């Protein structure tokens, strides 16, 4: 039977790092916090004043440029007005040309002017100042901008850079000239040197003033307020570094301390232990929070059993960490057993679970990887019954799960290795013999050391990243769906862990990219999907409000299905394959199917029988008692008999030979069908 349950999840990702392999060597990190307060104060004041000075200089410089350009514009407009008067007073062509040339020569003598040209509305040059090497380029450039001046009747200013190969920046003024024959344009090019001379003294003066300001403001600001702020900073830093209840180092200095130990070459091995007090909530609820506080202080006191160079931390709540430089996993385990015994002497019955992982100098791992391995070992200690210590090494030796599989899962999560693939299994209408939908099933890369999707999700759940794997698998499904023209409904599995923080809005957006809408998708959850909690129920109801359909998977695998049906209105009920296989021989299987029929009759929807592998199972499902009991809902089925998962989904008009043969003659011999199936599966 195809095992295809729990193939992906979404939700809070506790985060395997982007690369599934350990990073080598020392990790680079910010050194800002390593500077003294005075150094940081000086840097902050100087940087603030420097930024302010740069902004002020830029503003002043631009103001000088704007003011100079405005003055030049006004001057050229006055000269253009003079040209208008001259043209109005002259009549003959020769006299007119002479007057224009004289006026242009007068404009050319204006400070910094290198070219003057007069153009008509068609862009034709009427007259210009003395020839220059770059005259042609300037005249051509003037013609490019005439339309703007002619349409607005306003002077415009353009910037010319490296025109004519001179490498000199010029400002180009285009001034309208009104005449009896129409509007002309006076084009004037002015060297940037005119304005540059005004700017030359600004930079040095501003820089000198800024340096003097920094030299005066920095010590003065420190005297007036910096010293008291430094004292407050030191006091706050001390309070932040220490846990006020236990006196241990707190969460803040934990990561820098671990980074420093991992980077210190004098240790052949550095071990990290993560600890959780067992049943701490029950201690608080039964005996009060003050008793719980005493247990926390008792564990802190028990850390006296550690070596002098071992450093314990309280990370928060009942979570603790211990850095044991120079101790391997076995030595760290022995040290924690001494702590466990000391805690039990102070508080009988109080104990903790611990996970241990080591980074050896010969084969170092990153801080993130070390944390993940310790956390995985702690999770395993809790799973095995608490009150114990589990090392990551023991997991790697096969006592629980190999380190290679954990590393491969990390690679799958990061996307650095071979990608996940997707297979689609058809779901058939058993009465009409047509394809209704496909269930998307995750497939691991070929040659994977993880034994299928189920083991991948079991391992991810133990590591606390099942929701993240669920999201990654779903992304692979939608990428595959988006690459084809999809037909029919799509069944998407949702892991129970994902329901607590499922991003329905994000899923709707992802579906739109793949060309689907919520009405095209069935969200499939197992009957063990923690529906006794409010958050998963709220998520499923919100999904229905958005248009998604809901399917309850594995009905009959445990006793949770009927409870789930009372809490959520499911559109589709999927009967577990083991129940289908026992129809006709096991009364409990018939009871399960009858309960599903009763629910579907009242709510409307489908029943999907899973794991149909033989014609006999198909025959049992299509007995008249089922057909008569289900006049409205669809009886659907999936399994190897009707179609194995395949990368290419079936078309909706596809047919199943064995289903067609049965529908043509429901009374035919099932044994003959079985024999034909096994001969040509």
N, C-alpha and C positions, 0 to 999 in steps of 0.2 A: 504493500500500500504506500502511496505517496505521502510522505510526512511533510505537510506544507503549512503547519500552524506557527503563529508567532514569527512571521518573517520580517517584520520591521516595526520600529517604534519611533516616537518623537518625544521632545520634552527637554527638561533641564539636562544639560550636558556637563558632567563632571570633568570631562575634558581630557582625553588623550591628547598629547601635544601633536602638532602638525606632522611630525615625522615619526614613523613607527620604530625607528632605530635610535639607540642612544647617541647623544651628541658627545663628541670627544673633547677632552681638554677643558681648560678653564672657561667659564662663562663670563662674557663681558657684561658689565652692569654699570649703571650711573654712579658717578663718584661725587655728585653734588652734596649728598648728605654727609660725606666724609670731611667736608670743609668746616672750619671753625665758624662760630656764629659771626664774629667780627668780620671775617673774610666774606661771608655771604652778605652781611650788611653793606660792606663797602662796595661789593660787586652790584648789589641791587640798587643802591643810591646812584652809583656811577652810571649804571646801565639806563636807569630811568632818566637821568639828566642828559645822557648822551642821546637817547632816543628823542627826548624833547628838543634838544639842540638841533638835531638833524631835521626834525620836522619844522622847527622854526626857520632854519636856514633855507629849506626848500620853499617854505611859504614866502619868505622875504625875497628870495631870488625870483620867484614867479611874479611877485608884485612889482619888482623892478622892471622885469621884461614887459609885463602888461602895461605899466605906466609909460615906458619908452615907446612901445608900439602905438599906444593911444595918442601920444604927442605927435609921432610921425604921421599917423593917419590924419590927424587934424591939420597938420601942415600941408600934406599933399592934397587934402580936400580944398584948402584955401587956394593952393596953386591951380587946382582944377577949376575952381570958381573963376579965377583970373583968366584961364583959358576960355571958359564959356563967354566971358565979357568980350575978349578979343575977337572970338569967332562971330559974336553977335554984331560987332562993329565993322567987320570987313565984308566986302562983297565979291570982288574979283578973285578968280582962282589963284593967280600968281600972288596977289596980295595976301590971300588966305593962307597959302602954303608958307609964305615967308613969316607970317604972324605965328603960325603953328610951330615952325622950326625955332623961332626966337623964344617962344614960351616954353618949349620942351628943353631948350638949352638952359633956360632960367631954372626949370625944375631940376635938371641934371646937376646944377651947382649946389643943390641942397645937401647938407652934410651926409656923407656915406652913400649917396645915390650913385649906382654904377650903370644904370640903364633906364631909359624912359621910352615908351612906345605908345602910339595912339592907334587904336583899332576901331573899325566900324562894327555894326551889329552882325555882319557876316563873318567876322573873324579876320578880315583883310587888314593888313598893316597900312595905315595911311601915312605915318611919319614916325621917325625914331631919332634917338640921340646918336652921337658919334659911334661908329662901328667898334665893336670889341670882338675878341676871339670867340666869345661864347654868345654873340648876339643872336645867331640863328636859334640856338637852344632856348634862349630866354623868350624870343618871339613865339616860338612853338609852344612853350609852356604857357605864355600868356593867353594864347588862343584856346587852350584846354579849359580855362576857367571862366570864359566870357559869359557863358549861358547863365551862371549863377548870378552875376552882377546885373545882367540885362533883365532877368526875371524879377529880381528884388529891388533894383535901383539903389542898393546899399553897397558901401565899400566892404571888400573882403580882404583878409590877410592870409597868405599862404606861406609855408616854409619850404624853401628849396635846399636840398642837400646834394652836394657833389654834382651839380648840374654842369655839363660841359667839360667834365673831367678835371675841374679846378680844385676839387676837394674843399671848397669854401661854402659855408652855409649862408644863405641869403634869406631875407624876408621880402616877399613879393606883395605889393599893394595894388589892388585893382579898384580904381576909382571911377564911378560913372560921371560922364560929361554930357550935359544936356545941350542940344543944338536945335536949330530950326529944322534940320533934316532928320532928326532922330537922336537916339541915345548912342554916344560913343563911350569907349572904355580906355582910360589912361592906365597903363601898366608900368609900375615903378619897382625896380629891384634895388634893395638897400643891403649893404654888407652887414653881416652880423657883428662885425668888429665894433660898430657904433655902440651896440648894447653891451658887448663883451667888456668894453672898457669900463662901463658902469658897474659891472659885476666883479671886477678883479679884486677890489678891496674888501668885498663882503666876506669871502671865505676865510682869510687869515684873521680878520677882526672877530668874526663869530667864533672861530676855533679858539682863539686866545681867551675870549670871554667865557667860553664853555669850560676850558681847563681851570681857569681861576674859580669859576663857580663850583666845580667839583671839589677842588682843593679846600674851599671854604665850607661847602655844604655838608660834606661827608663827616668830618669830625664834629661839626656843630650839631648835626642831627643825632649823632651817636651820644653826645654829651646831654642833649636835651631830652632824648627819649630812648635811645638805643640800649643804654646800660640796664635800665629797668626792664625793658623788653627782653633782653638777653637772660636776665635772672628768671623771668617768667617762662621763657622758652626752655631753659635748663630744667626748671621744676616740672613743667608739663612733659618734657621728654622722659624724665625719670619716672613720672607717674604712668606714662604710656608704656614704658618698657617693662614695668613690673605689674604682676597681677595683685590687686589689693587684698584679695581674700587669702591666697595661699603664700604670697611673697615670692613665688617663682617668676621667672621671666615670662612675659606675655607673648601674644601673637606677633607684635610688631618686630621685635628683634630676632624672631625665629628664622626667617628666610635668610637675612644677612649672615647670621651665625652659621647656618648650614652651608651657605655658599663659601664662607671663609674656610670651613673645615674641608670641604671637597677640593678646594683649590690649594690647600696646604700640602706640599709634597712630602712632609715628614711622616704622614700616616700611610701605612700600606693598605689600610681599609678604613672606611667610615660607614657606620651602620646607623640607620634611622629606625626608631620604633614609634609606632602610633598606638595609643591606648585609649580605650573607652571603658568607663565604669559599667559593670553589668547591673541591670535593673535599677539604675539610679533614679528613674522617674518613680518607680514603686517605693523606693526609700523615701523620697520626698512626699509622695501622696500618703504613705502609711504613717510616717513618723514626723513629718513636717520638714520645712525647708531648712530650719536651723540644724536639724540632724544631718541633712544632706550637706550643708556647709562644713560640718565637722568631719564628714567622710572625705570631702575634698581636701581639707587641711591635713587629714590623716594620711592621705596618699602622698601629699607634698612632703610630709615628714618622713614617710617610708622611703623616699628617694635618697635618704642618707646612706642607704645600702649601696648606692652606685659608687663608682670610682670618682676620684676628685676631678678628673678631666671630663667626665660625662655631664651633660647639661640637660636638665629637664625644663619643659615649657608647659604652661597651661594655655591651650589654644582657644578655649572658650567652653562654657558649660561643663560637661564631664569629659571633654576631649583633651588629651595630653600628648606630648611628643617628647622623645628623649634622643639626643644626638650622642652617639657613643663612638668617638674617634679612637681608632686602634683596636676595636673589638670586632671580631667577625660575628656571624649570625649565631653560632653556638655559644660564644662567650656572652653575647647580648642576651640570649635566652636565659642563661644561668643568672645574669644580673637581674633580669626582670622577675625571675622566680624568687630571688631574695627579697625584692620589693613586695611581691605578692604575699609572701609569708609575713613580712613586717606589717603590712596593712591588715592581714587577718588577725594578728595578735592585738592590734589596737581596736579593730572593729570586726568581731567574728561575723562571718557571713558576707562581708564586703569583699568583692574581688573585681577583676577587670579582664577584658580581652585585649590581646595585643597582636599587632602585625609587624614583622621585622623584614627589612631588606638591606643589603649591603652594597657599597660601591668600592671595588678594589682598584688600587692604583694601576694594576696591570691591565684592567679592563673597566675603565671608569664609565659611569653613567651620569646623565645630567640630573640636576636637582628635581626637575619635573618627573623624570623617569623613576627616580628613587622614590619620590612621593607616591607615584601611582603603584609601584610594586608593594610598598609598605601598606598602602590602603587596600590593595587587593588581598594581601595576606590577612589584614584585620577583618575584612569582610568574610573571608573563609573561616577565621576563628569564630566569628559570631554564628555563621551558618552551621558549624560543627557542634554548637551547643554552648558557646561562650566559656568563660572561666579557663581559658587556655591561651597559649601563645603559638602562632603559626608563622613560620619563616617562608619567605618567597623561595628560598632554595628548596624547601621540601615540596613546594608546589611544582617547581621545575623538575624535580626528580620523579614526578609521576604520581606522587601521593594524592594529588588532586588534579592539577592541570599543568601542562608543560609551559615553560617560559616561551618556547618557540611559538606556541599557539597564541599566547598573550601578545607577543610581538607582532605576529601576523595579523591579529585583530586590530592592533594599533595601526598597522600599515593600511588595512582596509578602511579604517576610519579617516586616515589622513588623505587618502586618495593618491598617495605617492606610488603605489604599486599597480598591479593589474586591476581594472575596474570590476565592480559587480555587474552581473548580467541579469536578465529577467526572462522568465518563461511564462507563458500564458496557458492556462488549462480551461477548456471550454465547459460551460454549464448549459445543459440541454433542457428544453421543455420535453418531458418524457411522454406527453400525450400527443404533441404535434410533431415531434421529431425535428425541431429546429433549434438553432443556437440562440440563447438568450443573452449570455454574458460570458466574460472571461475573468478568472481569478489570476491576479499577478503574483508570481512566486519568485522570491529572490534566489539567485544562484551564485555560488562562490566561484572565484577563478579556478580554472582547471589545474589540478595538481595541488590544491590547497591542503595544508596539514590539518585544518579544521574539518571535522567530519560532517559537513553539511550545514545548512542554515540553522537547523534546530540547535546544534552544538554551539554555533556562533552566537545565537541569542542567549543560550544558557550561560555561556561564558561572559557575555556582555552584561547580563543581569547581575552576575556575581561581582563584576567590576563596577557596577553602578552606572553603566553607559548604554543600557539597552535602549533608552529613548533616543540617544544619538544615532545608534545603528539603525533604529527604526526610521529615522528621518533620512539617513543616507540611502537606505534601500528604496524608500519612497521616491527620492529624487531620481534614482536610476530608473524606476518604473515610468515616471512622467517623462523623462528624457526619451525613453523608448517609445512611449505612446505618441509623443510629439513629433517623432520622426516618420509617422505613418498616418494614413487616413483611418481613424478609429471608428469602429462600428459597435453598437450595443453598449451594454453596461460594463463598467470596470469595477471589480471587487478589489479593494485595498485593505490589507490587514493592518490593524493598529495594535501595538503591544500595550498591555495593561498599564505599564509604567508611563506611557506617553499621555494617557488621558488626564493626568493631573495638571499638565501645563501645555495642552495641545494648542498650537497656533492655527486656529481655523481660518482666520483672515489670510495668513500666509499661504495656506493650502489652496484657498479659493484663487489667489493670485497665481500660484504655480499651475493650477489647472487651466487658467485662462491662457497662459503661455503655451501649454500643451494642446490647446484647442478644445478643452472640455469645460463643462459647467457642473456645479454641484449635483444637478439632477442626473448626470451621467455616471455618478460614482456611488458605490455602496461601501460604506465603512464597516469593516468586519472585525468584531471583537469577540474574545472567548468568553465563556460563561464564568471564568475565573477572573474577570476584569475588575476586581475590587469595587463592585457596584454597591457595596455597603457604605462607601464613602460618598460625600456630597459632591466633591469636585468632578469625578468621572461622570456621574449622572448629569450634572450641569453641562458638561462638555457635550455629551451625546444629545441632550435636548437642544442645545444651541445649534448643533450640526443639523438636526432635523429642521429647525427654523430657517436655516440657510438653504435648504433644499436637498441635503444629502439623504440617502436611504441608509438604514441601519440593519445589519445582519448579526444575529447571535450565532457564533460558531461553536462547534463541539457539543451541541445539545445532547445530553445523555452521558457525557464522559464523567461527570460528577453530579452531585446533588445541587449544584448552584444554579442550574439553568432555570428552574421554576421560580426561584427567588429573583433572578434577573428579569424574567418576564413580568413580574409584578411591579418592578421599579421603572422600566423603560419600555416604551411602545416600539418594539422591533418590527420592521417591515418584512424581514426574511428570517427564517429559522433554518439553520443547517444542522441536520442530524448526523451525529458522529458515525464514522464508518464502521466501528465495532458494533454499534446498535443495529445498523443496516444489515450487517453480516449475520446477526442472530435473529432476525425477523422469522417468525414461524416456529422457532425452537425455544425461544426465551421469552416468557411472559413479560418480564421487565422491559424488554425492548419494545414490545407492542404497547406497553403503558406509556413509554416515552414518546413514541410516535403519536399515540392518541392524545397526549397532552399538547403536543405541538399542533395537531389538527384542531383541537378545541380552541386554542389561542388564535390560530390563523382564521378560523371561521368567524370569530368575533372581531378581530382587528383588520382582516384583509391582508393579502400579501402572498408570499410564496413559502413552500417547504422545499429545501434542497437536500437531497440525500447524498452524502459524501462517500467516497471510497467504493464506488460500484466497480467491482473487478470481475464478476462472472455473470453470465446470463441468468443464472439462478437468482442472484441478488436483484437483478432488474425485474425478473418475473415476480418476485415477492412484493416489490414496491408497487407493481401495476395490477395487483389483485383487485377484483371488483369492490371489495370492502373499502379500499382506499379511494378508488375512483368515485364510488357512490358518496363517500363522506366528504369529498372535496369538489362540490359542483362549481365553486367560484375560483378558489386560489389555484395557482400554478403548482404542479408537482414537477420539480426539476431535479436533475442529478448530474454528478460529475464523478470521474474515476477513470482508471486505466482502460476499462471496457469501452468507454465512450470517447476517450481521447487523452493521450499523455500530454503533459506540459511541453510546450514548444515555443521557440523564440518567435515564430510567426503565428499570430492568432488566426483562427478560422474565419471565413466569411460567414455572414449571417445566413446565407442561403445554402451553406454546406449541409451535407447529409451524413448520417451514420448508418452504415450498412446493417449492422446487427440490430440497431434500434428500429430501422425501417422494416426489417424482416419480422421483428416481434410485433410491431404495430399492425402489419398486414395480417398476421395470423396469431392472435394472443393465445390460442389454445394449442399451439404446436409443442412438441416434446422439448422440454428444457434441456434434457440430457443431450439430445442431438445438437442443440445450440451450443452447449458447453463444449462438446467435442469439436464442433466446427471452429469455435473461438480459439481453443488451445492449439488446433492444427494451424490456423491462420490468425494469430492474434493481431 
